[in-house]
Structure formats: C-alpha cells, structure tokens
Amino acid sequence: MSKKDPQARRDVPTYCYQCVSGPDLLTVGVEDGVATEVQPNFDSAAVHPAAGKVCVKAYGLVQKTYNPHRIKTPMKRTNPKKGPNEDPGFVPVSWDEALDLVADNLNECRAKGLKDESGYPRVAASFGGGGTPTSYMGTFPAFLGAWGPIDAGFGSGQGVKCYHSEHLYGEFWHRAFTVAPDTPLCEYVLSFGSNVEASGGVCGVSRHADARARGMKRVQLEPHLSITGACSAEWVPIRPKSDPAFLMAMIHVLLHERKWEELDLDFIKHRTSSPYLLGKFGYYMRDPETRKPLIWDANTDKPVPFDTPGAEPVLEAPFLVEHGIEEGADGKEWEHVNERCQTAWEKLVEHTKPYSPLWASQICDVPVKTIRRIALEYLEHARVGETIEIEGRILPLRPVAITLGKTVNNGWGGFDCCWARTLLACLIGGLEVPGGTLGTTVRLNRPATSRQASVKPSRDGFMDYPMNPTDKENWVSRPDVRNANRTLIPLVANSPWSQALGPTHIAWMLQNDTPENWPEPTLPDVWFVYRTNPVISFWDTDSIADTVSRFPFTVCFAYTADETNHMADILLPECTDLESLQLIRIGGTKYFEQYWDHQGFALRQPIVETQGEARDFTWIATELAKRTGLLEAYNNAINRGAAGVRLTSDVVDCSLDEGTEHSVEEIWDAVCRAASVEMSDGKNQDGLDYYREHGLKTIPYERLNWYLYPELEDQGLRFEMPYQEGLYRIGKQLANRLHESGISWWDAQLDEYEPLPVWQDLAALWERALEENFDIDINDFPFWLVTSRSMQYAWGGNADIQMIREVASNIAGHGGVIMNTGRAAELGIGQGDLVEIASPLNTTRGRAILRQGVRPDTLVMIGQFDHWATPLAKTFDVPSMNKLTPMLLDLTDSTGSGADLVRATIRVVEKAP
Amino acid sequence: MTRWGMVADLERCVGCQTCTASCKHTNATPPSVQWRKVLDLEVGAYPDVKRVFVPVGCMHCEDPPCMHVCPSTATRQRADGIVTIDYDLCIGCAYCAVACPYQARYKVNGPTFAYGGRAGMKNEARREDPARLGVAQKCTFCSDRVDYGLANGLTPGIDHEASPACVNSCIAGALHFGDLKDPDSNVSRLLDTHQTFRMHAELGTEPGFHYIWKRKNNAGIDDEVEAPSLFSTGIGNVGGAAPWLQQHWDWRAAGNFIGGGTGSGLLAAIAVASFYAPLSFLYVLLALAFVGAGLFLVWLETGRPWRAPLNVFFNPQTSWMSRESMVAGLLFPLAFVAGWFGTGPLLSVAALVAMGFLYCQARLLKASKGIPAWRTPAIVRLIMTSGLCEGTGLLVAVGFLAPPVYAGLTTVLAVLLVLRLRSWRTYRKSLNGTAPDEALRVIKTMSLPFGLFGHLLPIILIASGYLFVGAAPVVGALAGICALAAGWWMKYMLVTKASYNQGYAINHTPERGAGGGGAGGKPGWGMAS
C-alpha cells in the first residue's frame, strides 16, 4: 500500500451557504487546477459549533462547477412568445450585448419613472432560499440599493414554505425570526413537525446528536415519521394541522390540572403581561395620568402602573379599579370608574378552560393520556426554580423547549401555535433563558446584527416593535409593492426583508384576479431572478408559469436551464460557488441552531478557473451600475455597507473612491480590510490576501448574547404574553382603514387579531374553502397531502446535481409519494405502483412508496420536484405537491401566509413491474 | 497487533448521507457506486414503528468470505485487518461480490459518468482510474490515509489526515474509526461504554464494524434487553435494506453450472454405459463441449477476461473457483484421452474427475455466503444429483443405445430423478428461516413444475417404456429431455431468479436520547409463509 500523502494537493478554504442553516466552512481539494474533493475545514474546528463539518449539499459543488449542462455564455431570447411549450430560442451573445440590453431596459424604466401608473416599482427582483442568495450575489445588493425602489414581493415559496408565523410573531414576542432550543443545555424538546435533522444544518444535527447522547428526550409530533421523528425518542402521529389543539391542551393541563406554584410565577408576574388589568372592552386598564397599564400591587393592595418600583403584582383576585382608562382603536377611549377588572392572567385561565386534553384528543387523534403525559413531562423537565451561571451572570435554567415546523408554522393556525408555544415557555419561565426556547436572529427589527440592540422599550413595558402603521394618517393605503405587505400586514414591519415576508402569493394571485377597490395589477417592466425558480417552487405552478410568461423583460442569472428562466429574455451566467469572490459574516447568532461562541467573517473565493464566459457577480453589478449611470451611488452603497461591512469608519477608513470603477478584487479587498478593522477596532487591517489564505477570521462572541432575557431584565421589560392587546387594537384599526377604502375581502384575516387565540376547526376551514372554490365533494379527496424537507435538497437549488440525486435516493421518499402500507393495501396500491394524485386543483403522477411511518390519512411528497426544463431533474418523474396546492384567499391568514397542505386522492395508474 | 475497525453509533446517525458523498469524493467512485452508504430502515408497524439509519459498507471481516472465494488472491487481508483488493490481480469474476453477505462489493465494467456521455467532467477525468474497471471494488477503510498517517506519526481515527473520509465527514459524530485491539483506543472505549451488535453476526464472518444501539448504564452493565426478533419484523424494501436480486452473475454464470453439470454428468453416464457397450468418442466430446461451453460462458462474464485464464488458478487453497478451474484443467486431457482410446477404466477415472468438477461447482455455490439460496449445504447434493440427472437424461435422449444399455440407463435415470427430487425437498426445507422472502417465493413457484415435469413425468415415461416396449426409445428420449430441461431450468432459476442477497438487518433499534431502543428487524425476511 502506498505511503504517499493522500492529500498531495492544494486545499482551499471557502464557505457553503446553500441553505439557511449555513454557512458551512469547507476546503476544496484542487489537483492540477481541477476541484476534486470537498472536506470539512478542520482548521475551523475550534470556532465552528459543528467542528467545521460540512453538510452533504456542499459535496455537490464540484459537480455543480463542471456540470455539462451549465449555461456558459450570456444568452438572448429569440422567440418573442413565452410559455412552457414555447422554445425560447436562446442564442449566445456577448457580455456587452447582454448587459447593454439589460441596461437599455433599465434606463428606459428610469426615464419613465421608477414607479408605474399603479404606484408599483417598475423593477422587480426575486431571490430564493431564505436570503441565502445574498451570500452569492456579491455587490448586487449595492446596485439594487443604488437603483431605488424594487419590488421584491414576487415570492418563490416565501410565506408558504417558510416558518412564516414564527418569523413575524417570533420577532414580535422575542426577537425570534427563527426559534431554536438552547440545545447544548436543553433536556426535553417537543417538536411539532420541526425537522431539524433535515433542515437544521450541521450545527443542528451535531448539537442534537450530542444532546441525545446526553439523554435529552425529544418528542416528535408529526403526521409522518420524518428524519427528525426517526431520531426522536418518541413519535406521536398527530393529525395534520391539529397542532394548535394539542398545544392549547398542554396549556390547559398546566393551568387547570396543576398547582400554579409549579409554574414559574415570578417570571409570569414580572416578565409577562399576565398581571395587567383589563377593561371591559378588552384593552388594558390604564392609569389616567401616565397612561401606563395598571397592575394590582399586593403591597399596597391597589392598582399601580406596571413599572412601579417595588410593586408585587397579583394575578388573581377581585379587582376594583377606582379610575382607569381604556384606549381602543383610532384614539377611542373609555373612562372607567369603580370598574371590576380581570387580569390578563385570569382572562387566560378562563379562556383555556374548554381546551382540555379530552377535547384535543378528538381533534388531534392522539390519546388523552399521551397529551397529558407530554404536558407533565414538559413541566417536570422545566426544573422551575433552578439557575445556572453563564459568563458570570446567574440566569434561570429551564431545559425544555418547543419547536414548530413548516406547515404547523404558517397559514391558519400558525398564530395559535406560535402564541401557545411562546406562552408555554413563559409559564415555566423558559423563554430566552438557558436551556429554553430561544430566538436566534432578527430580520425585521433593526439592527440586524444584534438581537439585544434591537430591544427598545415600548410605553406599555414591552419590546417596541416596528409595526407598519394602521392609523388614519400613516397607513400605507396604496400598496407600494404588488404584494401589499405594508398595507395589509402591520407585523411584517419595513426592513429590507419585509417585502419577501409579506403575502407573497398575493403578488401572483392578484395578477389574475383583482379584488374590489385595489390598484390595477401591473407587471414589472424588468424582473431579475437569481437562485430561485418560482415556476416550480410556489403553488398552483401552472398558473405561475402563465403569469411569468407574461412578464415583459425577465433577466435570469442562470446556472442551467430551468422552468423560470425558460421564460427569460436574457440569461446571465454568473460564476458559481467555487468560482467567485465574496466575504460574509459568520457566527454570532443566525438561523436556527447557528448560535456560536465566535463571530467574524469568511471568504468564498475562486478556487478553480471560471467555466466558459461566466462572470463574477460583483463584476456584473459594477457593469450594470456603470451602464445605468449609477456608479457613484453604487460605490456609495458599498461604502455604506451593502457588501456586508461598512467601509467608512471613524477608526480606519477603508472606503472606495465613489467616482471610479473598481475591480472585483479591489472591492472585496476593501471589504476584507473593513471587516478586520471592525473586529479589531482598527488594530488589524488584514485584507483579501489574508482571507484567501486562511478562509476566515473570528473573534469571541459572548454566550450571554444567546439569551434575550438578560436584556429584558436589565431594561425592566416584559414579554408581550399572553394577552395581545396591541394586536387587537391594530386589527381594529386595520379593519377601519380597509373598510374605509371599501375593502372587505380581507375580513376573515382581520378576525385573527384576537387578544387570545380562539380555536377554529382548521380541518373544516380547509374543507370548506376547497368545496367552495372548486365545487367538489371533499369526501372525494380523503387524504391530507403534506410535504417534508430533505437534507440533501432543502434550499439547495441543486436538483440538477447527479451526486446529490444519487445519495438522496438512499433515503426513502425521494422517488415518489409516501403512503401508509396498510392503507395502500386496502386500496390495492402496491410498492412502486404508478399512481395519480389529484387535488381539487390539479393532478400529478409518481410512484407509490409504502411506509409504515405515516398516518393512514396522509400522503407525503418530499421536496419539490416537478421540473420539466431543468436538466437531469426533468428526468426524475417525481410528483410535487406544488402543482396541486391552490392559492386561495380563504386559506391565507392575517400574516399573508398559507400552509403547505391540501386534500387529495390517489389511484393506481399502472402496477409496478 | 492492530485491528482497525469502525463503530457506528445508531443513536447519532441521521441518515444525511454526508459520509456517502464524502466517500464518493475521496475515493472518486463512479455513479451508483457507494463504498459507504446509509440505509433507511423501518422496523415495526404503524403506529408502533421505528425508523433507523444504518451506515453500511465493507465490514472488513476477520474471516472474510470474499477473500476465501477469490480465485486470483486479489482480495487479501492485511495484518491490521483491512481487507484489500489488488486491482492488478483481480479478474472481475464477481465471486467475491456474491460471497459478501454485506453487499459491499461493486464491479463497473466500463467508464460511467455523472451526466452520461463518453467523456466525464473535468473532475471525473482527473480522477479516472482505468485499473478499477472490470474488477471488484469496495471500501478500503481509506487505507492510504491510514498508512500515510502511521508513516507520519499520526493516529488513525483521531487525526483527520489519518482517518477514513466518512469518519472525518460525519456531521453527527456517529462514525468512529480506531484500533479494536487497543483497549484504550477511542473505539474500544465506545464498545466498553455502549451496548453494541454486529450485523449478520450469525454468519460467522466476524465483521470489524460494530453498531452502538444503547448506552450502558452507569455501572457499565447492560440493561435487560428484549431479545432481537430477527425474523419477524422486516418490512418492505424502501431504503434499500431488504435483499435484492444479485446482478453480478447472470445467465452466463448459470450457463457454467448448466454446461458443467450436464457435461460432467454425461461423462459419468458414459462411463457407466461403457461398461455395457463401448460408446462413440463423440459422446465424450459432447460432454467436454458442455463443460467447455459453460466455462466459456462464465469467462465472458469476467471483467478482465485476458488475465482470467491465468489468475483464476492462484488460490486453490481456499477458492472453489480456482479448484474448479484446476479440475477442469485435468478433466479435459484425461477425458479426451479416455474417449480417444475408449478405455473403460480410464473413462471411469475421467468420470470421477468430472464428479470432482461437479462437486467443485456445487461447493462454489455453497461458498457464496452472500446468497442465502446458494449457501445452504443442501445445495451440494442438489447440484450433484441434478448434474447426474442431466447427463444421464441427455445420454438417454440422444444415445440411440442398444436395449440393455438403454434399459439400464433409464433405470439409473429413474433412480437419479428420485434422488434429485429428494435433494430438492431437502434443499427447500433447508431454506426455511435461512433465506429471504423473495428467494423463498421463487423457490416455491419452482417446486410444482420442477417436481411435475422434471421428475414425475419422466418417471412415468420411463415406466411406460417398460410397459410399451415399442415406444420405449421415444418415451425414454422424452424422459431424458425432461430430466435435462428441468435441471437446466432449475439452475437457471437458482442462479438468476432466486439469488436474492442477504440484505441488511439490525439486531436492535437504537435508543434516541431518553427513549427507544428495542427489538431489531431484518427487512425482507420472515414475512412469507
């Protein structure tokens, strides 16, 4: 056997950010200039929570680079007709010609005005993958920033395939765009369909593996036995979309079947709104002078403003408030004298009384004793009263958490689940404390780099939240983008992320069907598309394809042909992952389990020669800026931080000359130097060369920053739980505004602005909506069709990578529709039979994959494979539920989100050979 | 002494296939070749069902059946336990592949590329290794990394430069590599502190791959555990865990057993018949032609046919394929000379050698530990009796023999048929509980036609020949054809249709954190009745 060094080659460090649970730090082996092998970046083991390990998707990058199906030159469409059945007739053109064509269209837009006659931006852009394309698009954000208004509201799955309710309510209640357990300390996790072993990235997987080895118990509640269910101590096959009932019943057990002393009463009294007194109209009873909500103080036995020093809040007693004021919607006020008031806590107790385990059992199809046992296990594991020292500070230790997955977490019922989950954490004092339920990043609040810094006090003693205005003066009555996020969704705020988190399917739906008193729909004059494929990744994909084919000028940054760029006018091949240059922030706290003990920056660099005529994204952005006369504004945007780091600094100025065109290397060298400066307060100015060699640079990150509780404690603030007085008022105001504008088609959504969530029969809601919209008998569609993520594909945009397909095939379900073995036998369906799955909207075909680990009333289709243009993927012949799921206003919740499920039926087309 | 081994912690494994991908990168394996992969098993029935992810690959057995059967000595075992393949010696007969009960071996005959076509991508071209074409390949425990590490003072399993790629890549910390003989090694400590099992331990290959399924309690004592119910809980084939029909040996391999059996049986029948009357040399030539045709067919199946005729003789110590080849080498000149000179005693010696050849073929199948329908000891008698039935049947059918010779041979044939039928019954019985459902299903469907047309019918025909003497040659020929055809069909079916491999099994489902861990399962086994 040879004793030669098996690694006799160059190993180049880089990062992979194909999915939201990245970035992963890796090295790529290069032999004779050819990338051959991906490996973990072992040098980063000390700073990376998963010791520098790399997710399976990153191993697809070598094939991605050399894929023979790559588009390697700019292309121009020659067939003016667009549609799935039209041959685009793409012909190669020079970069000059392609960029001039794009610039001409952009310049024309600018000449006509940046907004069209309906007030919508003329330029739109869609990016996929939960924001991950930003880590690949170089300085393109600087170009968009320089451009002006952009409509980023044409979604490609956002809102329906993300954790939408959590994103919005999570940020609202605890600065938690994403929520994760404090896995390194947690001992008991209830996972409602959350699929951390498939979508939690290497940090999630390794942390949960460590936690299991430590003896952590995780219970997975989900209609099918997912990857995460497989890795859990217990699987509870709950009925689809019945999760809120289970959670409500848990609250019932804690409030009505146990002594309250077992709960964290100190947390409840001092860190939540539970002791706030309510008036008879459902708003807080306020002190007439300070207008602060009142609590009842046990020391003085009288109502005092919530923040009165030394006050000891009382949760339950007869409260007679001598004088108080209720503030309703639109400035309406009620003055009360000698008013008998309830606390929010009492209201909660009363509200949850009907939601018993017996009640939930019927809805969830889970035995009463299981619900009760799980509620009690949750309570027992919470260790109420215990503390832990973190970096010198004593904090509560509550090693229990609840996580919510996709579908649980969006559409109707999402609010209920998020509320119940957050409340359950509050009841045992486990919100944002060690071991408990944590938020890990902010996207709607500012600054984006620090959850702690985003905490500002509201007048009611909570964290202030940047709601979109609903008052008469400030309401955005005329939508500024096509999905009307700021008009309809107060909670979505107004950050750079807000458009993508608005009701993104509305942008598509309203193209075909304009509701009353709404601006005429218009198509964007220019549409940029990068790393996303809405024609297969959203719902009702036939309809999306139809709409996309009507877009007048579509520019796709294209890696291979796909279903969306099939309708493009220009294809621009950008350098892919191993060919281009970019520096990104790593560490700190990011999505899900990405909370680190370090923070810093990592570089993605050209590892191999660019294939064909592909160009670095930064070069493309600079060229577009130049050709549209925006170079100065573009450079200015970079200097202000559009490339991820602010170049101008008081300490050391790394900024670029704004009047000059800079090369890709010059730009990123400046960004690298600015990053080094930022990390060292100017003591270090390592530039591009350093990062090229080492790949990353980090500094320690305080673990205390994982927890928001200390910040609230320091500022004397409370979590806005359980009572939603603010949302209730906002809902009333929004209703007023919409009704004043003659809009009544959003009324069902307005009903969701409740102070406490009232159970609604979600199954019936779906059934009714489908029956009413499609004139069908729901009994003809007896199955719930749901989907599930897979680690090999989630967010990857990698359906055309052969090796990924090959290794994914080892995991059941990638090749067809999963159904219960016993139920299949009843229907005469055998393993591998070709079946047709029909929803009220459409039909699709695929192979039956029979498994024991799925409810008899549920079908599962993993991922979203319905490709007809993407090379390789179009040969898979795998069904996707996207084609079957309708976009219905009836099934859109108040946050503008829909849930990824539909009713379906299944029949054999051809028996397996 | 060192014994490199691997430990897979089933509690940790999440089935992400990062190890699979990483192995493909490091070892540059072509599409569909996965030296390391992770299975996706289900055990139990809804709603009491467990899903388990099980890393598999070469188990680097202490007593590797692949090595024993290898005719070329390409497969060897190093002193440190790693089972290796010398691509320059391997003839690509795939005997090792059917002998491996872990389905760990692959053979790729021509260049294959991720996106098809005649040329690969740059990375494929850079890593292309023609030496791997047409030969067996499998996991090497990344022995080049291990050796590099040892040569540079590193510790395999601890230092990543010296460790297998799959272990390095595992994001769940599920895969561990180390010295099983060193009581202080990382893997030994894991085995000390956990309850473990080895897959298919009952087959006695002593695999060097251990599976953790449960932590030991604080006292380091195993808890009481439910006895593994290996034969009752397998379900379905999704996840690739249930046995599948081996594809290594096809009709050409079957042709060797058909030709070899018929030819050697024919020689034996000729030797017996020649006691009564001398037979034409052509009969001996026909017998040798059958044996030769069989060998030719199986030669066609080798991946490296030009080195096969020499390298196949390299391992007579343990390989029945080497032995078969050697006996064939003796058989041809001996039988030729015996036939040419028509000497009865020499012919008898040739017939004995032919029986030796037939025995080698039977043992060749029996040594295929990876194929339950072959490895049963009962297959030896079945192959032997069938070869004799086929040869005798052929002689009866084409012999145009004088009446006393004919009468004697038909009686012998009748007796042989009875013996073959009994062998078949014994064979079938021996498979109960030792073969997977699908193999049993195939065998079951074979039984009636095999018994009816291959045995009962020819016996009736032979009997009717006694009663209706005038029709005897015709019905005798028919009986012979039946005996012959049934033998051929039976072997064709056993080699190509009943040859389901062992599949995979786990003795226990793992605990997952504070719960789970119980009886294991063996997908594809024990459901048929």
HADDOCK unambig.tbl for C-alpha pairs under 7 A between the chains (distance, minus, plus):
assign (segid A and resid 1 and name CA) (segid B and resid 144 and name CA) 6.71 0.50 0.50
assign (segid A and resid 2 and name CA) (segid B and resid 144 and name CA) 6.08 0.50 0.50
assign (segid A and resid 3 and name CA) (segid B and resid 144 and name CA) 6.50 0.50 0.50
assign (segid A and resid 3 and name CA) (segid B and resid 147 and name CA) 5.61 0.50 0.50
assign (segid A and resid 3 and name CA) (segid B and resid 148 and name CA) 4.92 0.50 0.50
assign (segid A and resid 3 and name CA) (segid B and resid 151 and name CA) 6.91 0.50 0.50
assign (segid A and resid 4 and name CA) (segid B and resid 148 and name CA) 6.12 0.50 0.50
assign (segid A and resid 5 and name CA) (segid B and resid 148 and name CA) 5.77 0.50 0.50
assign (segid A and resid 6 and name CA) (segid B and resid 144 and name CA) 6.55 0.50 0.50
assign (segid A and resid 6 and name CA) (segid B and resid 145 and name CA) 5.97 0.50 0.50
assign (segid A and resid 34 and name CA) (segid B and resid 122 and name CA) 6.70 0.50 0.50
assign (segid A and resid 34 and name CA) (segid B and resid 123 and name CA) 6.04 0.50 0.50
assign (segid A and resid 35 and name CA) (segid B and resid 123 and name CA) 6.30 0.50 0.50
assign (segid A and resid 36 and name CA) (segid B and resid 25 and name CA) 6.87 0.50 0.50
assign (segid A and resid 36 and name CA) (segid B and resid 123 and name CA) 5.37 0.50 0.50
assign (segid A and resid 37 and name CA) (segid B and resid 25 and name CA) 5.12 0.50 0.50
assign (segid A and resid 37 and name CA) (segid B and resid 26 and name CA) 6.24 0.50 0.50
assign (segid A and resid 38 and name CA) (segid B and resid 25 and name CA) 6.91 0.50 0.50
assign (segid A and resid 40 and name CA) (segid B and resid 169 and name CA) 6.49 0.50 0.50
assign (segid A and resid 53 and name CA) (segid B and resid 169 and name CA) 6.21 0.50 0.50
assign (segid A and resid 53 and name CA) (segid B and resid 171 and name CA) 5.72 0.50 0.50
assign (segid A and resid 54 and name CA) (segid B and resid 169 and name CA) 6.93 0.50 0.50
assign (segid A and resid 54 and name CA) (segid B and resid 171 and name CA) 6.94 0.50 0.50
assign (segid A and resid 55 and name CA) (segid B and resid 18 and name CA) 6.36 0.50 0.50
assign (segid A and resid 56 and name CA) (segid B and resid 16 and name CA) 6.85 0.50 0.50
assign (segid A and resid 56 and name CA) (segid B and resid 17 and name CA) 6.48 0.50 0.50
assign (segid A and resid 56 and name CA) (segid B and resid 18 and name CA) 4.38 0.50 0.50
assign (segid A and resid 56 and name CA) (segid B and resid 21 and name CA) 6.51 0.50 0.50
assign (segid A and resid 59 and name CA) (segid B and resid 21 and name CA) 6.28 0.50 0.50
assign (segid A and resid 59 and name CA) (segid B and resid 22 and name CA) 6.92 0.50 0.50
assign (segid A and resid 66 and name CA) (segid B and resid 121 and name CA) 5.79 0.50 0.50
assign (segid A and resid 66 and name CA) (segid B and resid 122 and name CA) 6.50 0.50 0.50
assign (segid A and resid 67 and name CA) (segid B and resid 121 and name CA) 6.97 0.50 0.50
assign (segid A and resid 197 and name CA) (segid B and resid 14 and name CA) 6.43 0.50 0.50
assign (segid A and resid 202 and name CA) (segid B and resid 171 and name CA) 5.81 0.50 0.50
assign (segid A and resid 205 and name CA) (segid B and resid 171 and name CA) 6.74 0.50 0.50
assign (segid A and resid 205 and name CA) (segid B and resid 172 and name CA) 5.82 0.50 0.50
assign (segid A and resid 206 and name CA) (segid B and resid 171 and name CA) 5.73 0.50 0.50
assign (segid A and resid 206 and name CA) (segid B and resid 172 and name CA) 4.49 0.50 0.50
assign (segid A and resid 206 and name CA) (segid B and resid 173 and name CA) 6.86 0.50 0.50
assign (segid A and resid 209 and name CA) (segid B and resid 12 and name CA) 5.00 0.50 0.50
assign (segid A and resid 209 and name CA) (segid B and resid 172 and name CA) 5.69 0.50 0.50
assign (segid A and resid 212 and name CA) (segid B and resid 512 and name CA) 6.02 0.50 0.50
assign (segid A and resid 212 and name CA) (segid B and resid 513 and name CA) 3.70 0.50 0.50
assign (segid A and resid 213 and name CA) (segid B and resid 513 and name CA) 5.90 0.50 0.50
assign (segid A and resid 214 and name CA) (segid B and resid 513 and name CA) 6.94 0.50 0.50
assign (segid A and resid 215 and name CA) (segid B and resid 513 and name CA) 4.42 0.50 0.50
assign (segid A and resid 215 and name CA) (segid B and resid 514 and name CA) 4.81 0.50 0.50
assign (segid A and resid 216 and name CA) (segid B and resid 513 and name CA) 4.95 0.50 0.50
assign (segid A and resid 216 and name CA) (segid B and resid 514 and name CA) 5.65 0.50 0.50
assign (segid A and resid 217 and name CA) (segid B and resid 513 and name CA) 5.21 0.50 0.50
assign (segid A and resid 217 and name CA) (segid B and resid 514 and name CA) 4.66 0.50 0.50
assign (segid A and resid 217 and name CA) (segid B and resid 515 and name CA) 6.70 0.50 0.50
assign (segid A and resid 227 and name CA) (segid B and resid 14 and name CA) 6.84 0.50 0.50
assign (segid A and resid 230 and name CA) (segid B and resid 50 and name CA) 6.50 0.50 0.50
assign (segid A and resid 230 and name CA) (segid B and resid 51 and name CA) 4.89 0.50 0.50
assign (segid A and resid 230 and name CA) (segid B and resid 52 and name CA) 6.36 0.50 0.50
assign (segid A and resid 231 and name CA) (segid B and resid 14 and name CA) 6.59 0.50 0.50
assign (segid A and resid 231 and name CA) (segid B and resid 512 and name CA) 5.90 0.50 0.50
assign (segid A and resid 232 and name CA) (segid B and resid 512 and name CA) 5.52 0.50 0.50
assign (segid A and resid 233 and name CA) (segid B and resid 511 and name CA) 6.95 0.50 0.50
assign (segid A and resid 233 and name CA) (segid B and resid 512 and name CA) 4.77 0.50 0.50
assign (segid A and resid 233 and name CA) (segid B and resid 513 and name CA) 5.89 0.50 0.50
assign (segid A and resid 233 and name CA) (segid B and resid 514 and name CA) 6.03 0.50 0.50
assign (segid A and resid 233 and name CA) (segid B and resid 515 and name CA) 4.24 0.50 0.50
assign (segid A and resid 233 and name CA) (segid B and resid 516 and name CA) 5.42 0.50 0.50
assign (segid A and resid 234 and name CA) (segid B and resid 515 and name CA) 6.76 0.50 0.50
assign (segid A and resid 791 and name CA) (segid B and resid 16 and name CA) 6.30 0.50 0.50
assign (segid A and resid 802 and name CA) (segid B and resid 114 and name CA) 5.90 0.50 0.50
assign (segid A and resid 802 and name CA) (segid B and resid 115 and name CA) 6.99 0.50 0.50
assign (segid A and resid 806 and name CA) (segid B and resid 32 and name CA) 6.68 0.50 0.50
assign (segid A and resid 807 and name CA) (segid B and resid 17 and name CA) 6.17 0.50 0.50
assign (segid A and resid 807 and name CA) (segid B and resid 20 and name CA) 6.67 0.50 0.50
assign (segid A and resid 807 and name CA) (segid B and resid 21 and name CA) 6.77 0.50 0.50
assign (segid A and resid 810 and name CA) (segid B and resid 38 and name CA) 6.74 0.50 0.50
assign (segid A and resid 810 and name CA) (segid B and resid 39 and name CA) 6.17 0.50 0.50
assign (segid A and resid 810 and name CA) (segid B and resid 40 and name CA) 6.81 0.50 0.50
assign (segid A and resid 810 and name CA) (segid B and resid 239 and name CA) 5.68 0.50 0.50
assign (segid A and resid 810 and name CA) (segid B and resid 240 and name CA) 6.86 0.50 0.50
assign (segid A and resid 811 and name CA) (segid B and resid 40 and name CA) 5.64 0.50 0.50
assign (segid A and resid 811 and name CA) (segid B and resid 239 and name CA) 5.72 0.50 0.50
assign (segid A and resid 812 and name CA) (segid B and resid 40 and name CA) 6.48 0.50 0.50
assign (segid A and resid 812 and name CA) (segid B and resid 238 and name CA) 5.83 0.50 0.50
assign (segid A and resid 812 and name CA) (segid B and resid 239 and name CA) 5.12 0.50 0.50
assign (segid A and resid 852 and name CA) (segid B and resid 45 and name CA) 5.50 0.50 0.50
assign (segid A and resid 852 and name CA) (segid B and resid 46 and name CA) 4.97 0.50 0.50
assign (segid A and resid 852 and name CA) (segid B and resid 49 and name CA) 6.60 0.50 0.50
assign (segid A and resid 853 and name CA) (segid B and resid 46 and name CA) 6.00 0.50 0.50
assign (segid A and resid 853 and name CA) (segid B and resid 47 and name CA) 6.96 0.50 0.50
assign (segid A and resid 853 and name CA) (segid B and resid 49 and name CA) 6.16 0.50 0.50
